[in-house]
Amino acid sequence: MPVHWRRTFAIVLRQLYLLRGSTARILPLFGWVAIDMVLWGFMSRYLNSLTAARFNFVPALLGAVLLWDFFIRIMQGVTMTFFEDVWSRNFLNIFATPLSVSEYVAGLVLSSMLTSSVGLCAMLALATLVFGLPFFVYGSVIVPFLLVLFLSGIALGVFATGLVLWQGPAAEWFIWPIPAFLSPFAAVFYPLSTLPRWMQFISHVLPQSYVFENLRAVVAGRAPSLSALLVGILLALAEIVLAGWFFVRIFRRAVRSGLIARYSAETLS
């Protein structure tokens, strides 16, 4: 189905109007980011003082926090745009227009790119200016790092919106903890080798784990594994395909059953 980008940009424009008219929506783009950077920035400084500068924890820990927060912001950028339509009971109105499912999902993705890029710039500025994060240490490999996290964040966000569409608005409380559940398996702050074997098996299926393993390798002065990053990209692309298939199937089921006509902020029944 062809995507008419003017309709897609209408979804993005609506999100911009919502942000422009509400300070409460703008502050979370910076607030939680600032808290994470300050907390882990001072933690990195404290650990540096304990190791007598034998190892610099700033690019290892603070860099990991920055990348993980970027992944979370990408996912939440998709889900929050969807939730705005749920909370305002506007979901049915949107699909009473010629807007297609693919155009709507593309609008969610573009809105996520907009909000997450603002958060990423804020994180970079705070981590670099206040805590001296040597961003150049990562080199050009930061591009595939961000690509893997971006693709996997989009996939998780689309899957989460499909889950809420399937189970109802109350299911949003299952969505917020998902990044916390994934973080131990993604090995954000420690090598995969520290995990039990059964957890390592799950980690190898998560594209994020390939990013953070390579991040630690770069910080330690070793060359990143390009083949591992390629595996991460392929896994993230596969996740996007599966998430898109899941969302479309749930949407069509809601249309066929008539549940979409009764979609409200309280219940689907």
N, C-alpha and C positions, 0 to 999 in steps of 0.2 A: 504494500500500500504506500503510495507516494506521500511524502511529508510536505505540507504547505507551511513554510517557515513563518509566514505572517501570523498564522494561528498559533504556532509554537511560541513566537515572541510575545504574543498576547498574554500567555501564562507568565512569562518572565516580567512583563510590564506590570501585571497585577501585583506580583510580589514586590516590585520596586515601589509601587504606590503604597503598599502596606508598610514597607520599611520606612518610607519617607514620612508617613503619618503617625508613626509610633516609636517613641524612644525606647519603650519596653522591648521592642523587637530588635532594635539596633544594638543595645548594650550587650546582649548575649554573644554577639559576634566578636566582642573584644573582652568581655568580663571574665568568662571561664578560661579563655586563652591566657589572659594576664595572670590569673591565679596559678595556673599550671606552670607557666614560665618562671614566676617568682619562686614558687615552692621548690621546684626541681633545680632552679638555678642556684639557690642558696644551699640545697642539698649537695649539689655538685661541688660547690666551693668548700663545703665542710669536708667532704671526702678527699678533696685535693689536699687539704691541710693535714689530714691523717696520714696520707701516703707520701708526704714530703716531696710532692711534685714528681714522683716516680711515674705516675700515670695521670693523664689529664682526663677527668671524668666529664668535663663540659661537653666535648663533642660526642662522647659515648652516651651519657645519660640524657643530657638536654637535647641532643640531636634526635634521640629515640623518642622522647616526649613530643618534640615538634612534629616528627613524621606521623606518630600515632594520632596526635590531635588532628592533623590534616586528614587522615583517614576517617576519623569520627565526624569531622565537620562535613566531609563529602557525603557520608551516609545521612547525617541529620539534615543536610541541605535538601535532600530529596524528600525525606519523610516529613519535614516541617512544612514544606510547600503543599504536600498532600493533606496534612492535618489541618492546614488553614481552611481548605475547602470542606473538610469534615466538620470542623468546629463551627463554621459559619453556615452549615447545611447548604452549601453551594455546589456540592458534587453533582447532583442530578441536573442542576441548571447548566453546568458546563457541558454535559453530554447531551443536552437538548439542542445544542448548537451543532454545526457540521464538523466540529473537532473530532478527530479520530484518536484511538488509543495511542498509536505511535506518536502522534503530535503532542498529546498530553504528557506522555512519558519523556519525550524530548524536552518539553518545557520544564519538567521537574529537574532533568539533568542540567540544563542550562542555568536554572535558578541556583542549583547546588554549586555549580562552577563559580557563579558570581559571589555568593556568600562565603564560600570556602576560600576563595582567593583573597578576600578581604581579611579573613582570619589568618591565613598563611602570612600575609605581609605584616600583620600586627605581631605575630609570633616571631618572625625573622627580625623585625626591628627591635623588639624587646630583648630577645636572646643575644643579639649581636651588640647592641649599644650598652646594655646594662651588664651582661655577664660575659661578654667577649667571646661569643660562640664563633670559632674560626670556620665559617661556612665554606671557605675555599678548600678546606681539608678534604671534603667529599669529592670535589672535582666534578667532571661531567657525568659521573655515574649517578649524581643526584637526579638526573632526568629519568632514567628507568626506575629509580626508587619511587619518584612521585607518580610516574605512569602506572606502576603496579598498584599503588595505594589508591590512586584515583579510580582506576577501573574496578577494583574490588570494592571500594566504597560505594560506587554507583550501583554495582550488582547487589550489594547488601541492602541499599536503600530501596531499590525497586522490589526486591523480595519482601522487605518489611512492609511496604505499602500494599503489596498483594496479600500479605498475611492479615493486615488490618481490614482490608476489603472483604476478605473471606470470613474472619471471625467477628468483625464488628469493631466500632470505635473503642470499646473497652480493652481491646487487644493491644492498644498502644502502650500499655504498661508492660507488655512483654518485649517491646521494641527497645526501649531505652537501655536495658541492661545487656543487650547483645554484645556491644564492644567489650564490656567488662568480662563476659564469659569467654570471648575469643582471645583476650590478651595473654592468658597463661600459655595457650597453645601457639600463639604467634611469637612467643619468646622475645618480647619487646626489650627486656632488660637483662637477659641472660642467654647463654648459648643453648642450643637445642640439646646438646649432650647432657645437660643437667636434668632433663626431663626423663621420666620413666619411659620405657620403650613403647607402651601403648599410647602415651601422649605424643611421642615423637611421630608415630604413624599418622595421627590426626594432623600434626603440625605440617607434615610434608604435603598435605592436601590444601593447606591454606597458603595463598600467594603472599600474604604479609610476612610469613616466616622467612621467606627467601630475601626479603628486603632487609630485615634486621640482622640476619646472619651476615649479610654482605656489609652492612653498616659497621658492625664490629670488626670485620676484616679490614675495612678501609682505615678505621681509627687506629688499628694495631699496626698499620703500615704494610699490610698485605694487599695483593691485587684482588679486586672483586671477581667473583665467578660469573662471567657473562652468560654461561650456559644455564646456571641456576636462575639468574634474572630472567632469562628467556622462558624458562619453565614457569616462573612466577607470572609473567605476562600472559602466557598461554592459559594458565589456570584461571587468571582473572577474566580473560575473554570468555572462557567456558562458563564461568559463573554468570557473566552478563547474559549469555544466551539462555541459560537455564532460568535466571531470574525473569527475563523478558517473557519466556514461554509460560512461566508460572503466573505472572501478572495477567497476561492476555487470557489464559485459561480461566482464572478466577473471575475476571471481568465479564467474560462471555457467560459464565455460569450465573453470575449475578443478574445479567440482563435476561437470560432465558427464564430464570426462576421468578423474576419480578422483584427480587430483593433490592435491586438498585433504586427502584421507585419509592421504597420505604426507608431508604438510607437516611438516618438522622444521627444526631449527636448522642443519643441514648442507646439505641438498639437497632438490630437488623431484623428483628422478628415482628 
